[in-house]
Amino acid sequence: MNPTFFQEITREHPRGVAYKNLNLKKKLLAYLAEHGNATIGELCKAVRLSVPKVTSLLNSLIDDELVRDYGKDDSSGGRPPSLYGLTSDSAYFLGIDVKRHHINLGITDFQNNLVKIRENYPYELANKEESLQELCQLIRNFISGLNVAKEKILGIGINLSGRINYKTGYSYSFFHFQEDPLSHIIESEIGIQVFLENDSRAMAYGEYCAGTVQQEKDVLVLNLDYGIGMGIIINGQLYYGKSGYSGEFGHIPIFDNDIICQCGKKGCLETEASGWALVREFRERMRAGSTTMLSKSNARPEEIMLEDIIEAARNDDVLAIELVAETGEKLGRGIAALINIFNPELVVLGGCLSATEDYIRLPIKSTINKYSLSLMNNDTQLKVSALGNRAGVLGACLLVRSRLLAIN
């Protein structure tokens, strides 16, 4: 009995004709994933193969129930050809977006439909073995609650903040306890192939494929959370840099202060323009007697979290709005520098701080106009994320699918 496509892609070293056919099948699947249903003629043109060869490959994928015939294309003249497309329930991809105080879990099918999502599930990210084991258990619990056969889940994408080498599966900021790659460790716990990614890059990929981005090819997606991250898309491709750690926007040394950043250095953008900085300033203002609706809830300053401030701003709390605006002004100086360097078509504001919408976008826009070159910022759009909390989950799922269909 011939191996199925998914058995083939999990083999260590396919060779010869099997290797060539595997890559040709990946090309067909990748085209259908990106462009939707297509005729044999369109597929022949896309992969530059003959009709008999494409027909043979399609029949193999149909036998594996990955592709199906969706009927005739009535839009063309003459004898209508058949349309072929992905079978949505033939494969699934799991996305896990790990935040500081919660995680988001979601699963998409082969056609990138979001089948189920669980948002803001309580979880404390800590660089401890117990935190890693809890994360694995939460993933197992989510899988057990799905109406999907486990063998159809082809991969898990896990987003973490900090330095991630997605090629090797190592995380150098969290859970770097053993010599083995973190992806292998989690894979051995769950029993499904695992792909690690930096949370900001996964968010950027989600926005690019399914969010705010329309036709733009040069895009910067900012992850405005407790820290500040950035996903860079150049000519439609994620940019990683030489070592794979590009996008550490929050660690640009922009301020002349003595505040120690999370990275251990002084003066980083994060020290005054991040979620951490906003929480610190809000607590100090509360202790100094500033009025806020959070005081009326009898919350002590040390109990205030970033999520509380964001919710207060959305409910027109004057102190929260004032401090969010100050954060936006400081961020704007850094973003102005990015615009001068990259000259992007679009800058997307993502992460939890983007939920304050115009309270942070307008101060950022004003500061960009003040500090960036007008010839550049006139061509740069500034938008708030369309996916919000779901950008990272969708990005993780999409990246898994993309990497499994990658041409060797």
N, C-alpha and C positions, 0 to 999 in steps of 0.2 A: 504493500500500500504506500502510495507516494505521500511524503510529508506535506502538511498544510503550510500555507504562507507563514503563519505565526510560529510554527515549529521551525521553519527555515530561518527566520530572522533571529531566533534565539540560539542557533548553532554558533559555535565559536568561530570556525573558519570554513565557510562554504567555498567551494572551488569550482573551476571550470564552467561548464554550461549552467549548472545550478546557480552559481554565483552571478553569472550574467543575467539569467532569467529573473533572479530575485531582485536585482536592481531595476530591471525593466518593469517588473510588477510594482515596485516602489514608485517609479516614475508615473505610472498610470494612476495609482492611488493618490499620489501627491497632487496630480493635476485635477482629479475629481474632487479632492478635498478643498483645493483652492478655488476652482472655477465652477463647481457644481456639475450637474448632469451634462453629458456630452455624447456626440455620435462617434461611431468608429472613425469616420473621416476626420473629425476634429482631433481625436486622440492620435491618429496616424501623423497628422501635421505637427502636433505638439511634441511627440516623442521621436518623430522622424523614423518611423518603421512602416513596413508594408501592411496592407490590409490582412493578409493571412496570419502574420505574426501577431498583430494586435488582437485579432479575433481569437487566436489560440491562448494568448495570455489572459484575455477577458474570460474565456470559458473556464480557465483554471481558477480565476478569482471568484467566478460565479459558483463553481463547485465548492469552494471554501466558504461560500455565503457572505463574502465581503462586498461583492458587487451584484447588482440586479438589473434586469431589463425593465425600464420604467415605461415602456410602450413607445408608440410612434411620435416623431417630432412633426406635428402638423403645420409648423410655421414655415417649413421649406416647401418650395415648389416641386412638382413631379412626385415620384414615389417617395413617401416619407421614410427616412431612416429611423432606426430604433435609438432611443436615448438610454445611456447606461449611467448609473450613479452608485454611490456608496450605500450599503445596507446599514441603516442607522444603528440597529441593535446588535450588530455583529461584533462590536468592540467598544470598550469604555476606557476612560482615562480619569484618574483621580487627581484632584488638586488640593493641596494643603497649604494654606497661607498662615504662617506662624507670626503672631504679633506679640507685643510685650505682655499683655494681660489677657489675651484671648486667642483663639484660632478660628479660622473659617475653613470649612471643608465642603467640597463640591465634586460632582461627577458629571462628565459630559459623555455623549455617545459619539459614534464615528463621524456623524455629521455636525458635531459641535453643538448639539442641543444640550442645554443645561437640564439634566434629569432630576437632580436633587442638590440642595445646598443647605448647609447649616452654618449660620453666621453668629459671630460673637459668643462662641462657646467658651466658658471660663477656663483659663489656663495661664499659669505663671511661667514665663520663659526664664529659666535660670541655667547657668552653666554647670549643671549637676547631673549625675547619673540618674537620679530620681526623676528629674524633669524630662529626660530623654525617654525613660521607661513609661512615664505618664503619656507622653506624646504618642508613643507606639500603641499604647492601650486605647487611646482615643481614636486612632486610625482604625484599629481592629473593630472597635465598637461601631464605628460609622459603616464599615464594610458589612458587618453582620446585620445591620438594619436595612440594607439595600435589597431591592427586589431584582438583583442582578447576580448571575452566577460568577463566582470569584475568578474562574478561569477566563472569563471574558474581559476582566480588568487587566489591560496589557501593561500598564505602568502607572506609577505614582510620582507626581511632581511635588516636591516640598520646597517651599520658599523660606529662607532664613535671612535675617539681616547680617551685614558684615561681609567679611571676605569669604567668598565661595568659589571654588574651582569646579565648575560644572563638568569639565572633561574628566577629571579624576574622581570626583565625588567627595572631595575633602571640604570640610568647613573649618576655618581657622579662627572663627569668633565664638562658636558655640559647639559643645559636645566633642571637642577634639581630645578625647581621652585615650584612644587606642591607635595603634599603627595602621589598622585597616581604615579605608575610607568610610565616612559616615553613611554614605549611600548604601554600601555593602552591609553595614551593621544593621540598619533599619530594614533592608531587604531580607536579611536572615530572620528578623523578628516577624515580618509581615508575610513573607512568601510571595511578593510581587516585586518586579523590577522597579528600582527607585532612581529618580533623577533629582539632584539638588540644583537649586538656582538661587541667586540673590533676589530678595523680595522686590527691590525696585526695578530690576530688569524684567522680572516676570510681570509686574504691573504694567510696565511699558509695552510688553508684547501683547498683553490683554487689551490695552487701549488701542494699540495699532491694528489689531486684527478684528476687534469686536466692539470698540468703544468710540471715543471722540474723533479719532483720526479718520479722515475721509480719503482724499487723494494724495495727501502730503507724504513725502518720502524722507524728509529730514526733520526729525521730531525729537524734542527733549521732554521726558515725562518726569516730573518731580514728585517724590514720595515725601510728603510733609507730615511726619508723624512725631514721635518723641525725638527721633533723630531726623536727619535730612539725607535722603538718598536720591539717585537719579538714574534713569534708564535712558540710554542714548541710542537713537535709531538713525543711521546714516544710509541714504539710498535704499531704504526699505529693509535694512538688516540691522540686527542688534550689534552694537559695537562693544567689544570686550576689552580691547587694549592688549598689550604684549603679555601680561601676566594674568589677564582675565578679571581684573579688579577695577575697571574703569567706573566712573560715576560717583566717586566719593565727594560729591559736591559740598556736603556739610563740613568737610575738613579743609576747605580753603581758608588760609589764615588772613582773615579780612578785618579783624578788630584788634585794637591795641589795648588788651586787658590782661588781667592775671587770673582769669577764670580757667580752671583746668577742664578740658574737654573730656568726653568719654574715651577718646583715643589716647589721652595722656598728655596732649600738647596744649598750648595756650593760644587764645585768639581765634580759634576756628569759628566759622559761621554758626555752627551749632551752639556755641556758648551763649549767643544772644538772640538767635532767630529760629530756634527749634521748639518742639513741644516741651522738652526739658526746661528750656529757658523761660517759656511762657508760664509753666507751672511754678517755677521758682519765683518769678516776678509777681505772679498773682498771690501767692502765699505771703510774700513780703508786704504787699499792699494791704492784704487783710489784717495782718498783724499791726500795721500802722493805722488801722481804723477806717480804711476805705469801705464805702457802702457797696454791698452786692447782695443779690438774692440768695446766694449760697450761705451768707451769714444767718439769714432768717431760718434756714434749715438746720441750724445749730451744728453745722459741720465745722470742725476745727481746721485751721489752715493746713496742718500736716496731713489731713485726710483728703484734701482736694486733689483730684486727678485731672489729667488732660481732658478726658471725656466729659467731666463735670463743667469745665470751662467752655468747651465747645457747645454743650447743651444750653448753658447760660447765655452765650452769645446769640444762639438761635432763638432764644426767648427774650431778646432785647435787653439783656443785662448791660448796663452802661460800662462798668469796669471791664467786663469780659470783652466787649466790643472795642474799647479803647486799647486794651493790651493786644488783642488780635491785630488791630490796625498797626500798632507799633511793630509787631512781629513782621507784618507784611511789608512795611517800609524797609526794614533791615534785609529781608529776603530779596526785595526788589533790587538792592545794590548788587547782590551776588548774581541774580538773574540777568541784570544788565550786562555784567561781565561775560556771562555765558553767551548772550546774544551777540556781543561784539566779537567773540571768538568763533562761534559756530555758525552764525547767521542762519538760524533754523527757520523753517516755514511755520512751525507751530510749537508752542510751549504749553504743556498740559499740567495743571495743578491737581495732583492726586494725594492720597493719604488722608488721614482723619481730619487734618486741619482744613482740607478743601471743602469739608461739609459746612464751613462758615460762609462759603460762597462769596458774595460781593464784599463782605466784611474784610476778607483778606485779599481778594482779587483786585479790588479798586486801589488800595494803597500800593500793591505790587505794581500795577499798571502805571500809576502816577510816578513812582520812583524809577521804573524802567525808562519812561519818557525823559526823566531828568538826567539819568546817568548813561544811557546807551546812545550810540550813534543813530541819529534819526533815519539815515538812509537804510539802516538795518532794521530798526524796530518797526518802521512803517510796513515792512514786508513780513513781520512776525505776528502771528495771531497768538492770543493768550486765552486759553479756555480752561474751564473746570472739568474734571473727569466726568464722563457720562456713566461709568460703571460703578463709581464709588467703591464701596467695600468689596465688591465682587471682582474688581480688576485683577487682583493677584491670583485668585482661584482660577478664573478663566485663563489667565496667562499661563499658569502652571499646567493646566490640562492641555492647552494648545501646544505648549513647548514639548510635552511628552509625545503627543501625536506627531509633531514635526520631526522630532529626533528619531522616532521609530521608523518613519518613512524616509529618513535622510538617505541620500544616495552615497554608497561607499566609494 
